[in-house]
Amino acid sequence: MMVPQMLSRLWSYFVFVSSKKARLTGQSPDGRETALLNYVLNKAEEGNSGAVLAAIDDYTQSVWMMNIGKQKGSILESAVQRCEPKLALELGTYCGYSAIRVASKMTKPGSKLISIEMNPNNCNVAKAMINHAGVASEVEVMEGTLSDKVEDLCEILDDEGVPHFDFILMDHSKQSYLSDFLVLKERGMIGKGTVIVSNNVGSDFSNYLQSKSNELESEEHKCSAEYLSLLPSVITVSTFKADLPISIRT
């Protein structure tokens, strides 16, 4: 990478992490999410998910984005391929990068990813990005938070005739990982065999995983932070192995 690009990326990272708006809403103050979408629409072939992902990664050469990135993205894709989910859930859509990665590896007929994003502008960007990648029929983006959408998710599971989600990606606020996991578990949306991928794991959920080895079998992958090789990060891949009692979702 050229030095000016690296400096530009570092500066844009500090702009993002120092912004109260970005911390609270998940959207940068400089409109980079919309700029990313425009870049992808102009550069990537429509209907080509690989080209869309490559264009996003190319854009991040000079502008930092909080996508899951290449290194962790490969771990994510491997987990999806091993799991072979029919119904998956993502918490934290952002611009749709990880949703495209997950959906493109879901090969079962009629497979579906439900992705929840709290920011309405990010929702619009993600929907357009997912549509351009050609996976809109496999991904449903919902605006809100898990607590807003619990009943909708229960209804989706009931409509699909399945007991729980096969695969879950948590890539939203790490302070919410444990509480959201417990909600999903208590409402019966996690079950035996559910694979949970957790990006940028915080201490609360990490401690839970370590203390619940009888409930979850977890692999910890030490990585670099998204698009910043000098910053360490961790992504975990866990498989829920406990038998839960039949729960009432209503």
C-alpha positions as CSV (number, residue, x, y, z in Angstrom):
1,M,0.0,0.0,0.0
2,M,1.2,3.5,-0.8
3,V,2.1,5.8,2.1
4,P,-0.6,8.4,1.2
5,Q,-3.3,5.7,1.1
6,M,-2.1,4.3,4.5
7,L,-2.1,7.8,6.1
8,S,-5.6,8.5,4.6
9,R,-6.9,5.3,6.0
10,L,-5.5,5.9,9.5
11,W,-6.9,9.4,9.5
12,S,-10.3,8.2,8.5
13,Y,-10.1,5.6,11.3
14,F,-9.5,8.2,13.9
15,V,-12.3,10.4,12.5
16,F,-14.7,7.5,12.9
17,V,-13.6,6.3,16.4
18,S,-13.5,9.8,17.8
19,S,-17.0,10.6,16.6
20,K,-19.8,10.4,19.1
21,K,-22.3,10.0,16.3
22,A,-20.4,7.0,14.9
23,R,-20.2,5.4,18.3
24,L,-23.9,5.9,19.0
25,T,-25.4,5.3,15.5
26,G,-22.8,3.1,13.7
27,Q,-22.5,5.7,10.9
28,S,-19.6,8.0,10.2
29,P,-20.0,11.8,10.2
30,D,-18.4,12.2,6.8
31,G,-20.8,10.2,4.7
32,R,-18.3,7.5,3.8
33,E,-21.0,4.8,3.7
34,T,-22.9,6.5,0.9
35,A,-19.6,7.3,-0.9
36,L,-18.7,3.6,-0.7
37,L,-22.0,2.6,-2.3
38,N,-21.5,5.0,-5.1
39,Y,-17.9,3.7,-5.7
40,V,-19.2,0.1,-5.8
41,L,-22.1,0.9,-8.1
42,N,-19.6,2.5,-10.5
43,K,-16.8,-0.1,-10.2
44,A,-18.3,-3.5,-9.7
45,E,-20.2,-5.6,-12.1
46,E,-23.9,-5.9,-11.2
47,G,-24.8,-9.4,-10.0
48,N,-21.2,-10.4,-9.2
49,S,-20.9,-10.7,-5.4
50,G,-17.1,-11.3,-5.7
51,A,-16.6,-8.1,-7.7
52,V,-18.7,-6.2,-5.1
53,L,-16.6,-7.5,-2.2
54,A,-13.4,-6.7,-4.1
55,A,-14.6,-3.1,-4.8
56,I,-15.4,-2.6,-1.1
57,D,-11.9,-3.9,-0.1
58,D,-10.4,-1.6,-2.8
59,Y,-12.2,1.4,-1.4
60,T,-10.8,0.7,2.0
61,Q,-7.2,1.1,0.8
62,S,-7.6,4.8,1.6
63,V,-10.8,5.0,3.7
64,W,-11.3,2.9,6.8
65,M,-14.7,1.1,7.1
66,M,-15.8,-1.2,9.9
67,N,-16.6,-4.1,7.6
68,I,-15.4,-7.5,8.8
69,G,-12.6,-7.4,6.1
70,K,-10.7,-10.1,4.2
71,Q,-8.9,-11.9,7.0
72,K,-11.9,-12.4,9.2
73,G,-14.1,-12.7,6.2
74,S,-12.3,-15.9,5.2
75,I,-12.9,-17.3,8.7
76,L,-16.5,-16.3,8.5
77,E,-17.0,-18.0,5.1
78,S,-15.3,-21.2,6.3
79,A,-17.7,-21.3,9.3
80,V,-20.7,-20.9,7.0
81,Q,-19.5,-23.6,4.6
82,R,-19.0,-26.0,7.5
83,C,-22.4,-25.2,9.0
84,E,-24.3,-25.3,5.7
85,P,-27.2,-23.2,7.2
86,K,-30.7,-22.9,5.8
87,L,-31.6,-20.0,8.0
88,A,-29.1,-17.5,9.4
89,L,-29.1,-14.3,11.4
90,E,-26.8,-11.4,11.4
91,L,-26.7,-8.7,14.1
92,G,-25.1,-5.6,12.6
93,T,-25.4,-5.2,8.8
94,Y,-23.5,-1.9,8.4
95,C,-23.0,-1.7,4.6
96,G,-23.8,-5.3,3.7
97,Y,-20.2,-6.6,3.3
98,S,-20.5,-9.6,5.7
99,A,-24.1,-10.3,4.6
100,I,-22.8,-10.7,1.0
101,R,-20.1,-13.0,2.2
102,V,-22.5,-15.1,4.3
103,A,-25.3,-15.3,1.6
104,S,-22.8,-16.2,-1.2
105,K,-21.8,-19.3,0.8
106,M,-25.3,-20.5,1.8
107,T,-25.9,-23.1,-0.8
108,K,-29.1,-24.9,0.4
109,P,-32.2,-24.3,-1.7
110,G,-34.3,-21.6,-0.2
111,S,-31.7,-20.5,2.3
112,K,-32.1,-17.1,3.9
113,L,-30.1,-14.6,5.9
114,I,-32.0,-12.2,8.2
115,S,-29.8,-9.2,9.0
116,I,-30.6,-6.5,11.6
117,E,-29.2,-3.0,11.4
118,M,-30.1,-0.1,13.7
119,N,-29.2,2.8,11.5
120,P,-31.7,3.7,8.8
121,N,-29.1,5.2,6.4
122,N,-26.9,2.1,6.7
123,C,-29.9,0.0,6.0
124,N,-30.5,1.8,2.7
125,V,-26.9,1.5,1.8
126,A,-26.8,-2.2,2.7
127,K,-29.9,-3.0,0.7
128,A,-28.6,-1.3,-2.4
129,M,-25.2,-3.1,-1.9
130,I,-26.8,-6.5,-1.5
131,N,-29.0,-5.9,-4.5
132,H,-26.1,-4.9,-6.6
133,A,-24.2,-8.1,-5.5
134,G,-27.1,-10.2,-6.7
135,V,-28.0,-11.8,-3.4
136,A,-31.1,-9.7,-2.5
137,S,-33.4,-12.8,-2.7
138,E,-31.3,-14.5,0.0
139,V,-31.0,-11.6,2.4
140,E,-33.6,-9.6,4.3
141,V,-32.4,-6.5,6.0
142,M,-34.4,-5.3,9.0
143,E,-34.1,-1.8,10.5
144,G,-33.9,-1.8,14.3
145,T,-32.2,-3.8,17.1
146,L,-32.6,-7.3,18.3
147,S,-34.9,-6.2,21.1
148,D,-37.1,-4.5,18.5
149,K,-37.3,-7.5,16.3
150,V,-37.5,-10.5,18.6
151,E,-41.2,-11.1,17.8
152,D,-40.6,-10.8,14.1
153,L,-37.7,-13.3,14.3
154,C,-39.8,-15.8,16.2
155,E,-42.5,-15.4,13.6
156,I,-40.0,-16.1,10.8
157,L,-38.8,-19.2,12.5
158,D,-42.3,-20.4,12.9
159,D,-43.2,-19.6,9.3
160,E,-40.1,-21.5,8.2
161,G,-41.0,-24.5,10.4
162,V,-37.6,-24.6,12.0
163,P,-36.8,-24.6,15.7
164,H,-33.9,-22.2,15.7
165,F,-31.3,-20.4,13.6
166,D,-28.6,-22.6,12.1
167,F,-26.0,-19.8,12.0
168,I,-25.6,-16.4,13.8
169,L,-23.1,-13.6,13.2
170,M,-22.7,-11.0,15.9
171,D,-20.9,-8.0,14.5
172,H,-22.7,-5.1,16.2
173,S,-21.9,-3.4,19.5
174,K,-19.8,-5.8,21.5
175,Q,-21.3,-4.5,24.7
176,S,-24.6,-6.1,23.5
177,Y,-23.2,-9.5,22.6
178,L,-23.9,-11.3,25.9
179,S,-27.3,-9.7,26.5
180,D,-28.4,-10.4,22.9
181,F,-27.1,-14.0,23.0
182,L,-29.0,-14.6,26.2
183,V,-32.2,-13.2,24.6
184,L,-31.8,-15.5,21.6
185,K,-31.1,-18.4,23.9
186,E,-34.0,-17.7,26.2
187,R,-36.4,-17.3,23.3
188,G,-35.3,-20.6,21.8
189,M,-33.7,-19.1,18.7
190,I,-30.5,-20.8,19.5
191,G,-30.4,-24.6,19.7
192,K,-28.1,-27.6,19.5
193,G,-25.8,-27.2,16.5
194,T,-26.3,-23.4,16.1
195,V,-23.0,-21.9,15.0
196,I,-22.3,-18.4,16.4
197,V,-19.5,-16.2,15.0
198,S,-18.6,-13.2,17.1
199,N,-16.4,-10.5,15.7
200,N,-14.3,-8.2,18.0
201,V,-15.3,-10.2,21.1
202,G,-15.6,-8.1,24.3
203,S,-14.6,-9.3,27.7
204,D,-18.2,-10.1,28.9
205,F,-19.0,-12.5,26.1
206,S,-15.5,-13.9,26.0
207,N,-15.7,-14.7,29.7
208,Y,-19.1,-16.3,29.2
209,L,-17.7,-18.5,26.4
210,Q,-14.9,-19.6,28.6
211,S,-17.2,-20.4,31.6
212,K,-19.7,-22.3,29.5
213,S,-17.6,-24.9,27.8
214,N,-20.3,-27.5,28.6
215,E,-22.7,-25.4,26.5
216,L,-20.5,-24.0,23.7
217,E,-17.5,-25.4,21.9
218,S,-15.5,-22.4,20.8
219,E,-12.5,-21.7,18.6
220,E,-10.7,-18.3,19.1
221,H,-8.9,-16.8,16.2
222,K,-6.5,-14.0,16.8
223,C,-6.5,-11.6,13.9
224,S,-5.7,-8.1,12.9
225,A,-8.4,-5.4,13.2
226,E,-10.4,-4.7,10.1
227,Y,-8.1,-3.0,7.6
228,L,-5.6,-2.1,10.3
229,S,-2.9,-4.8,10.5
230,L,-1.2,-3.2,13.6
231,L,-4.2,-3.5,15.8
232,P,-5.0,-6.9,17.3
233,S,-8.5,-8.4,17.3
234,V,-10.3,-11.6,18.0
235,I,-13.1,-13.5,16.2
236,T,-14.7,-16.6,17.8
237,V,-16.5,-19.5,16.2
238,S,-18.7,-21.3,18.6
239,T,-21.1,-24.3,18.3
240,F,-24.0,-24.6,20.7
241,K,-24.1,-28.1,21.9
242,A,-26.5,-28.1,24.8
243,D,-30.0,-29.6,24.6
244,L,-32.5,-26.8,25.5
245,P,-36.0,-27.5,26.7
246,I,-38.7,-26.7,24.2
247,S,-39.5,-23.0,24.6
248,I,-42.6,-21.0,24.0
249,R,-41.8,-18.1,21.7
250,T,-45.0,-16.1,22.3
